[in-house]
Amino acid sequence: MPASEPSLPDPSARPEMTAAIMSQTGLDEAMLRNLVHSFYARVRGDTVLGPVFAARITDWAPHLERMVAFWSSVALMTGRYHGRPVPAHTTLSIQGVHFERWLRLFRATAQEVCTPAAAAHVVERAERIARSLRMAVEAAQAAPDAIPALR
C-alpha cells in the first residue's frame, strides 16, 4: 500500500480500541444512542434543519438506527456502519449555514447528554465530519457531474 493511503484499523484490534475509548471517555453505546436520539429530536424541531430532513426522511426509526451505528463506528471504532454518507449528502440543497447549525445543535446536545470527555471526543469527530461533508457538498454543487474528492 502506498504511504499516502490511510490504513484502516485491523478488525481484530477494534475491541481493544473500543474498550480504550470507552475507558478514557466514559462513552458507551447507551450514551451514543441517547446522543443520537436527543440530537435528531432537536434537528426535527429546528427551523433551519428540520425542513431539510423532513423532505427526505419519513420513517425516522431506520434512520436513527443507522445514525447510532454510524456514531458507534466513528466514535467507538466498532465498525458497525457500512454506508456511504458522502453521496447521500451531496444531492441535498444545503449550504454553510446548515453545517454551522448542525454543529451548534450537536455540540449542545453532546454537552448535555455526555460526560465532558465523551462530549469532547464526539464533538471533535463531528467537526471533522462536517468539514468533510461540507467540502464534498460544495464540490458537488460547483461541478454536479464530478465525483467529490476529499483532501
C-alpha atoms as a printed R data frame, in Angstrom:
    type eleno elety resid chain resno       x      y       z
1   ATOM     1    CA   MET     A     1   0.000  0.000   0.000
2   ATOM     2    CA   PRO     A     2   1.402  3.423  -0.891
3   ATOM     3    CA   ALA     A     3   2.387  5.551   2.099
4   ATOM     4    CA   SER     A     4  -0.177  8.231   1.171
5   ATOM     5    CA   GLU     A     5  -3.162  5.894   1.648
6   ATOM     6    CA   PRO     A     6  -4.520  5.761   5.184
7   ATOM     7    CA   SER     A     7  -4.833  2.302   6.616
8   ATOM     8    CA   LEU     A     8  -7.967  1.137   8.366
9   ATOM     9    CA   PRO     A     9  -7.679 -0.366  11.831
10  ATOM    10    CA   ASP     A    10  -7.129 -4.088  11.926
11  ATOM    11    CA   PRO     A    11 -10.584 -5.556  12.673
12  ATOM    12    CA   SER     A    12  -9.045 -7.732  15.358
13  ATOM    13    CA   ALA     A    13  -7.809 -4.582  17.150
14  ATOM    14    CA   ARG     A    14 -11.248 -2.935  17.229
15  ATOM    15    CA   PRO     A    15 -12.460 -4.412  20.543
16  ATOM    16    CA   GLU     A    16  -9.310 -3.178  22.267
17  ATOM    17    CA   MET     A    17  -9.610  0.270  20.690
18  ATOM    18    CA   THR     A    18 -13.289  0.446  21.630
19  ATOM    19    CA   ALA     A    19 -12.554 -0.559  25.218
20  ATOM    20    CA   ALA     A    20  -9.792  2.040  25.473
21  ATOM    21    CA   ILE     A    21 -12.032  4.828  24.140
22  ATOM    22    CA   MET     A    22 -14.825  3.810  26.482
23  ATOM    23    CA   SER     A    23 -12.439  3.766  29.432
24  ATOM    24    CA   GLN     A    24 -10.910  7.156  28.579
25  ATOM    25    CA   THR     A    25 -14.158  8.980  27.798
26  ATOM    26    CA   GLY     A    26 -16.987  7.170  29.558
27  ATOM    27    CA   LEU     A    27 -18.690  6.896  26.163
28  ATOM    28    CA   ASP     A    28 -20.664  3.725  25.510
29  ATOM    29    CA   GLU     A    29 -23.426  2.517  23.196
30  ATOM    30    CA   ALA     A    30 -26.195  3.645  25.564
31  ATOM    31    CA   MET     A    31 -24.777  7.171  25.727
32  ATOM    32    CA   LEU     A    32 -24.392  7.250  21.934
33  ATOM    33    CA   ARG     A    33 -27.988  6.103  21.468
34  ATOM    34    CA   ASN     A    34 -29.173  8.857  23.825
35  ATOM    35    CA   LEU     A    35 -26.995 11.410  21.990
36  ATOM    36    CA   VAL     A    36 -28.290 10.426  18.552
37  ATOM    37    CA   HIS     A    37 -31.947 10.328  19.580
38  ATOM    38    CA   SER     A    38 -31.716 13.614  21.521
39  ATOM    39    CA   PHE     A    39 -29.811 15.326  18.720
40  ATOM    40    CA   TYR     A    40 -32.234 14.315  15.978
41  ATOM    41    CA   ALA     A    41 -35.211 15.323  18.130
42  ATOM    42    CA   ARG     A    42 -33.657 18.809  18.140
43  ATOM    43    CA   VAL     A    43 -32.945 18.646  14.413
44  ATOM    44    CA   ARG     A    44 -36.557 17.745  13.611
45  ATOM    45    CA   GLY     A    45 -37.781 20.788  15.544
46  ATOM    46    CA   ASP     A    46 -35.184 23.174  14.164
47  ATOM    47    CA   THR     A    47 -36.384 25.846  11.721
48  ATOM    48    CA   VAL     A    48 -33.237 25.592   9.572
49  ATOM    49    CA   LEU     A    49 -32.504 21.857   9.602
50  ATOM    50    CA   GLY     A    50 -35.968 20.405  10.209
51  ATOM    51    CA   PRO     A    51 -37.294 21.068   6.684
52  ATOM    52    CA   VAL     A    52 -34.163 19.577   5.065
53  ATOM    53    CA   PHE     A    53 -34.612 16.332   6.987
54  ATOM    54    CA   ALA     A    54 -38.414 16.285   6.651
55  ATOM    55    CA   ALA     A    55 -38.057 16.422   2.862
56  ATOM    56    CA   ARG     A    56 -36.012 13.209   2.896
57  ATOM    57    CA   ILE     A    57 -36.942 11.180   5.964
58  ATOM    58    CA   THR     A    58 -40.454  9.971   6.647
59  ATOM    59    CA   ASP     A    59 -39.641  6.899   8.744
60  ATOM    60    CA   TRP     A    60 -37.262  8.022  11.465
61  ATOM    61    CA   ALA     A    61 -36.703  4.664  13.188
62  ATOM    62    CA   PRO     A    62 -34.398  3.191  10.492
63  ATOM    63    CA   HIS     A    63 -32.556  6.496  10.112
64  ATOM    64    CA   LEU     A    64 -31.916  6.723  13.842
65  ATOM    65    CA   GLU     A    65 -30.629  3.140  13.950
66  ATOM    66    CA   ARG     A    66 -28.335  3.893  11.008
67  ATOM    67    CA   MET     A    67 -27.063  7.007  12.793
68  ATOM    68    CA   VAL     A    68 -26.440  5.094  16.030
69  ATOM    69    CA   ALA     A    69 -24.389  2.562  14.020
70  ATOM    70    CA   PHE     A    70 -22.582  5.429  12.260
71  ATOM    71    CA   TRP     A    71 -21.631  7.136  15.520
72  ATOM    72    CA   SER     A    72 -20.658  3.815  17.056
73  ATOM    73    CA   SER     A    73 -18.233  3.323  14.177
74  ATOM    74    CA   VAL     A    74 -16.953  6.893  14.235
75  ATOM    75    CA   ALA     A    75 -16.683  7.413  17.971
76  ATOM    76    CA   LEU     A    76 -16.076  3.922  19.310
77  ATOM    77    CA   MET     A    77 -14.368  2.365  16.263
78  ATOM    78    CA   THR     A    78 -16.797 -0.575  16.281
79  ATOM    79    CA   GLY     A    79 -17.107 -0.937  12.505
80  ATOM    80    CA   ARG     A    80 -20.905 -1.252  12.740
81  ATOM    81    CA   TYR     A    81 -21.703  1.263   9.984
82  ATOM    82    CA   HIS     A    82 -21.297  0.280   6.344
83  ATOM    83    CA   GLY     A    83 -22.948  3.136   4.486
84  ATOM    84    CA   ARG     A    84 -21.801  5.898   2.159
85  ATOM    85    CA   PRO     A    85 -22.562  9.263   3.765
86  ATOM    86    CA   VAL     A    86 -20.935 11.492   1.138
87  ATOM    87    CA   PRO     A    87 -23.209 10.577  -1.807
88  ATOM    88    CA   ALA     A    88 -26.249 10.801   0.476
89  ATOM    89    CA   HIS     A    89 -25.411 14.417   1.311
90  ATOM    90    CA   THR     A    90 -24.092 15.783  -1.994
91  ATOM    91    CA   THR     A    91 -27.582 15.818  -3.527
92  ATOM    92    CA   LEU     A    92 -29.047 17.963  -0.765
93  ATOM    93    CA   SER     A    93 -29.687 21.685  -1.174
94  ATOM    94    CA   ILE     A    94 -27.606 22.669   1.833
95  ATOM    95    CA   GLN     A    95 -25.094 25.399   2.466
96  ATOM    96    CA   GLY     A    96 -22.642 26.520   5.109
97  ATOM    97    CA   VAL     A    97 -25.430 27.761   7.380
98  ATOM    98    CA   HIS     A    98 -26.801 24.216   7.573
99  ATOM    99    CA   PHE     A    99 -23.451 22.768   8.619
100 ATOM   100    CA   GLU     A   100 -22.938 25.502  11.198
101 ATOM   101    CA   ARG     A   101 -26.400 24.901  12.679
102 ATOM   102    CA   TRP     A   102 -25.858 21.115  12.654
103 ATOM   103    CA   LEU     A   103 -22.619 21.550  14.598
104 ATOM   104    CA   ARG     A   104 -24.170 24.010  17.051
105 ATOM   105    CA   LEU     A   105 -27.017 21.600  17.841
106 ATOM   106    CA   PHE     A   106 -24.662 18.626  18.013
107 ATOM   107    CA   ARG     A   107 -22.271 20.387  20.396
108 ATOM   108    CA   ALA     A   108 -25.106 21.473  22.690
109 ATOM   109    CA   THR     A   109 -26.645 18.012  22.729
110 ATOM   110    CA   ALA     A   110 -23.300 16.297  23.349
111 ATOM   111    CA   GLN     A   111 -22.573 18.613  26.259
112 ATOM   112    CA   GLU     A   112 -25.970 17.850  27.776
113 ATOM   113    CA   VAL     A   113 -26.039 14.055  27.434
114 ATOM   114    CA   CYS     A   114 -22.374 13.026  27.536
115 ATOM   115    CA   THR     A   115 -19.611 13.169  30.084
116 ATOM   116    CA   PRO     A   116 -17.226 16.070  29.399
117 ATOM   117    CA   ALA     A   117 -14.599 13.694  27.955
118 ATOM   118    CA   ALA     A   118 -17.172 11.898  25.798
119 ATOM   119    CA   ALA     A   119 -18.600 15.215  24.560
120 ATOM   120    CA   ALA     A   120 -15.137 16.430  23.569
121 ATOM   121    CA   HIS     A   121 -14.486 13.123  21.795
122 ATOM   122    CA   VAL     A   122 -17.680 13.095  19.719
123 ATOM   123    CA   VAL     A   123 -17.624 16.832  19.002
124 ATOM   124    CA   GLU     A   124 -14.090 16.608  17.611
125 ATOM   125    CA   ARG     A   125 -15.275 13.873  15.255
126 ATOM   126    CA   ALA     A   126 -18.433 15.802  14.351
127 ATOM   127    CA   GLU     A   127 -16.332 18.820  13.390
128 ATOM   128    CA   ARG     A   128 -14.193 16.680  11.070
129 ATOM   129    CA   ILE     A   129 -17.270 15.067   9.540
130 ATOM   130    CA   ALA     A   130 -18.938 18.437   8.974
131 ATOM   131    CA   ARG     A   131 -15.788 19.793   7.322
132 ATOM   132    CA   SER     A   132 -15.501 16.795   5.002
133 ATOM   133    CA   LEU     A   133 -19.175 16.722   4.073
134 ATOM   134    CA   ARG     A   134 -19.238 20.471   3.520
135 ATOM   135    CA   MET     A   135 -16.288 20.233   1.122
136 ATOM   136    CA   ALA     A   136 -17.960 17.352  -0.733
137 ATOM   137    CA   VAL     A   137 -21.297 19.151  -0.984
138 ATOM   138    CA   GLU     A   138 -19.682 22.382  -2.166
139 ATOM   139    CA   ALA     A   139 -17.643 20.485  -4.760
140 ATOM   140    CA   ALA     A   140 -20.763 18.675  -5.983
141 ATOM   141    CA   GLN     A   141 -22.693 21.936  -6.217
142 ATOM   142    CA   ALA     A   142 -19.855 23.576  -8.175
143 ATOM   143    CA   ALA     A   143 -19.483 20.634 -10.569
144 ATOM   144    CA   PRO     A   144 -22.574 18.397 -10.294
145 ATOM   145    CA   ASP     A   145 -21.198 15.709 -12.615
146 ATOM   146    CA   ALA     A   146 -17.833 15.432 -10.890
147 ATOM   147    CA   ILE     A   147 -17.003 12.889  -8.224
148 ATOM   148    CA   PRO     A   148 -16.131 14.715  -4.995
149 ATOM   149    CA   ALA     A   149 -12.503 14.425  -3.923
150 ATOM   150    CA   LEU     A   150 -11.848 14.909  -0.239
151 ATOM   151    CA   ARG     A   151  -8.350 16.058   0.533
